[in-house]
Every structure is written in structure tokens, then in C-alpha cells.
């Protein structure tokens, strides 16, 4: 009987591990498949808790919930003074992953899994989507009998994204691709030749996706990686690394010179345009609109579900007025939280991020650093947590890293 019980525990543990991999694989896919994988993770976590020989302690359980899980409390508090409950409840439903995923990890706190496999599964999913996108592009090129040089001159940003089997907003696809690039380079499960092939291809696709903030974070990550490698080497190796770096920069600019620079989707053109304009005036105007709200609403926010209606009332609606005409969100996650939950909510949100950043030295994992850089910087120009991709990516991988590097004394 005891042997049968142990076999069931092992089986449930295996299913839990598979559900983790399934969540990781479906994050870039999003939608129904990702939601189902999260439900499966929760169910297997619940079964593992039921079959655990240790007694359940509510105090211990709450202490194991990932700090990002408390973000859902801000949304629920905002619901209390919302005047648009229908929209507010939809926002709560949209953000349930902030509750379900941390609870799943807390329920199965004594379980084990392979961080390498979970991360690589996500990277393979992103890599597969990129490959499938290019297959669709090649089919179109052959059907239209077009020049293959269009691969780097025409199929950029939206022209690239619309050929993906899963249409994803450029900032998300760019962020996922950069994280996949780091995972591939740091993976212990694939050989160096495969790393070079996969890494180079993902870099090429990051350029095609042309998400500016992803490019900036990528440049920062590559610089940090290069600097760490450079400082570890002897003088001759340092000279070689420097020469490779210069060669790579020159190669990049030679390639860029061959591209139709008049294509406004080109990231080089987009960055050049931003520099000449002195920044993204549309976004800045959008961000400034929050300052027109009454002080009381700035302190406590407008409530969950009221954000868009309230900000539309104070937005500039004359001339171009991009944000007003598009009925757009704030395109900044920090301001999005400020709008909904006020200064109090933003303070709590920043404390959550600070808590995650404080773990960097303890974890000593470059992939974790890259994950935080991508999230923190992307939050500046995009409301990343307003879509399922951003919500699940943020809460799942923060949970995965925290779970992996938990103190052994806590188990």
C-alpha cells in the first residue's frame, strides 16, 4: 500500500514537471493553450499538496507565495472604488495568473524541477515561432517571385509579425526573443555549435522585429557579457575579444548599409527618428496627461476598470492627439499602476520590483539579471502587464527563479 502511494506521488511529481514545461512552452503562444497549461499546473500542485505527509500550515503557505503574487491585491483594492465594475472584473480575470501561479509554486514548495529545461523549453518555443514566421515569408516570396533581399528590407516589424502563426505585439516578441537569446547562450543542455547557430538567428530576428527597447536591453546585455568575459581573460585573449567586437560592429553597419533605410520599420531608422525628434513625443504627451488628473485621484488612483475612461477625459484631443484618437493605454506600466492605484499603489509595485532586484547577488544568475532588465526597462515604454503574454511571462519566470534558488533550510 505504501509502495503504491509512493508511486502515485512520483507520478504526480512527473506530471507537475511536465505542466511546468507546458506553461513555459505556451507563454509565447498565449491565449487558450497557455491558460489551460496554467490550470494544469495548479491542479497538479494541489494534488501534490494533498498527498504530502507534512501537515498544512497557512502561515508557512502564505510566506512561500512569490512576492509578485501580491500585485493582484492592488487590482482587487482598486476594484473597491471602481465605478466600472464590468471592466474591472475583466481586468481581475485577466490578471488571475498573479494569483494562480504563485499559489501553485507555494503548494508544491518541496518539489524539484530542472531550471535549465524550463528555460530552454521557453527558448525553443520562441525559436520555433521565429522559424515558422520565416517559412511563411519564404512561401510568400516564392509565390510572388520576389527578390530574397526583401528579407531584410521589407519584412520588418509589422510586415514580419503578420506572417507569424501567432500574431504578437512587437515589444513582447522582441522581449521574448532577447530572453531566448540569453537562455541559449547560457544553456548547459546544448553544444556550442548549436548555440552559435540559434543565437545568431535569434539576433537576426530581433533586428527584424525592430522593437527599440528590446534592442537597447539586448545591447546592454551583450555589453555586460562581453565585459565580464573580457575582464576574465589574459592580455592576448582580451585583444582577440576586442578585435571580434570591432569586427562585429563593422559587419553590422555593412549589412545595415545594404538595407532600405527609408523603411520606417527599420530599427536603425526608428532610433534615428527618435534622436532627431528628441524622443517619442506621442508617448511623452500620453504620459503627461496623467498630471491633469485631480490630486485626490493621483494619490489613490481612479480604480480598477476606470483608467481608460478617466484618462480620455483629460487627454489632449486637438491636432494629432495620437493617444486620444487611438483610445490607447498609457504605454508605461509604472504610469498604468499610478493611474489605477495612485501613488500608494505605485509605491507597492516598485517595492515588489526592488525585492526582485535585491535577489541578484544571491542568485548570481545572468539569466535572472537579463529577465529583470527586460521587464524593468520594457515597463518604461509599454504597459506590459495589460496583456496575457506580459502577465504570465513576469509572474511565471520570477516564480521559477525564486523557487529554484530557495534556501535549502526552508525545505
C-alpha positions, 0 to 999 in steps of 0.5 A, a space after each residue: 500500500 505504501 509502495 503504491 502511494 509512493 508511486 502515485 506521488 512520483 507520478 504526480 511529481 512527473 506530471 507537475 514537471 511536465 505542466 511546468 514545461 507546458 506553461 513555459 512552452 505556451 507563454 509565447 503562444 498565449 491565449 487558450 493553450 497557455 491558460 489551460 497549461 496554467 490550470 494544469 499546473 495548479 491542479 497538479 500542485 494541489 494534488 501534490 499538496 494533498 498527498 504530502 505527509 507534512 501537515 498544512 500550515 497557512 502561515 508557512 503557505 502564505 510566506 512561500 507565495 512569490 512576492 509578485 503574487 501580491 500585485 493582484 491585491 492592488 487590482 482587487 483594492 482598486 476594484 473597491 472604488 471602481 465605478 466600472 465594475 464590468 471592466 474591472 472584473 475583466 481586468 481581475 480575470 485577466 490578471 488571475 495568473 498573479 494569483 494562480 501561479 504563485 499559489 501553485 509554486 507555494 503548494 508544491 514548495 518541496 518539489 524539484 524541477 530542472 531550471 535549465 529545461 524550463 528555460 530552454 523549453 521557453 527558448 525553443 518555443 520562441 525559436 520555433 515561432 521565429 522559424 515558422 514566421 520565416 517559412 511563411 515569408 519564404 512561401 510568400 516570396 516564392 509565390 510572388 517571385 520576389 527578390 530574397 533581399 526583401 528579407 531584410 528590407 521589407 519584412 520588418 516589424 509589422 510586415 514580419 509579425 503578420 506572417 507569424 502563426 501567432 500574431 504578437 505585439 512587437 515589444 513582447 516578441 522582441 522581449 521574448 526573443 532577447 530572453 531566448 537569446 540569453 537562455 541559449 547562450 547560457 544553456 548547459 543542455 546544448 553544444 556550442 555549435 548549436 548555440 552559435 547557430 540559434 543565437 545568431 538567428 535569434 539576433 537576426 530576428 530581433 533586428 527584424 522585429 525592430 522593437 527599440 527597447 528590446 534592442 537597447 536591453 539586448 545591447 546592454 546585455 551583450 555589453 555586460 557579457 562581453 565585459 565580464 568575459 573580457 575582464 576574465 581573460 589574459 592580455 592576448 585573449 582580451 585583444 582577440 575579444 576586442 578585435 571580434 567586437 570591432 569586427 562585429 560592429 563593422 559587419 553590422 553597419 555593412 549589412 545595415 548599409 545594404 538595407 532600405 533605410 527609408 523603411 520606417 520599420 527599420 530599427 536603425 531608422 526608428 532610433 534615428 527618428 527618435 534622436 532627431 525628434 528628441 524622443 517619442 513625443 506621442 508617448 511623452 504627451 500620453 504620459 503627461 496627461 496623467 498630471 491633469 488628473 485631480 490630486 485626490 485621484 493621483 494619490 489613490 488612483 481612479 480604480 480598477 476598470 476606470 483608467 481608460 475612461 478617466 484618462 480620455 477625459 483629460 487627454 489632449 484631443 486637438 491636432 494629432 492627439 495620437 493617444 486620444 484618437 487611438 483610445 490607447 493605454 498609457 504605454 508605461 506600466 509604472 504610469 498604468 499602476 499610478 493611474 489605477 492605484 495612485 501613488 500608494 499603489 505605485 509605491 507597492 509595485 516598485 517595492 515588489 520590483 526592488 525585492 526582485 532586484 535585491 535577489 541578484 547577488 544571491 542568485 548570481 544568475 545572468 539569466 535572472 539579471 537579463 529577465 529583470 532588465 527586460 521587464 524593468 526597462 520594457 515597463 518604461 515604454 509599454 504597459 506590459 502587464 495589460 496583456 496575457 503574454 506580459 502577465 504570465 511571462 513576469 509572474 511565471 519566470 520570477 516564480 521559477 527563479 525564486 523557487 529554484 534558488 530557495 534556501 535549502 533550510 526552508 525545505 
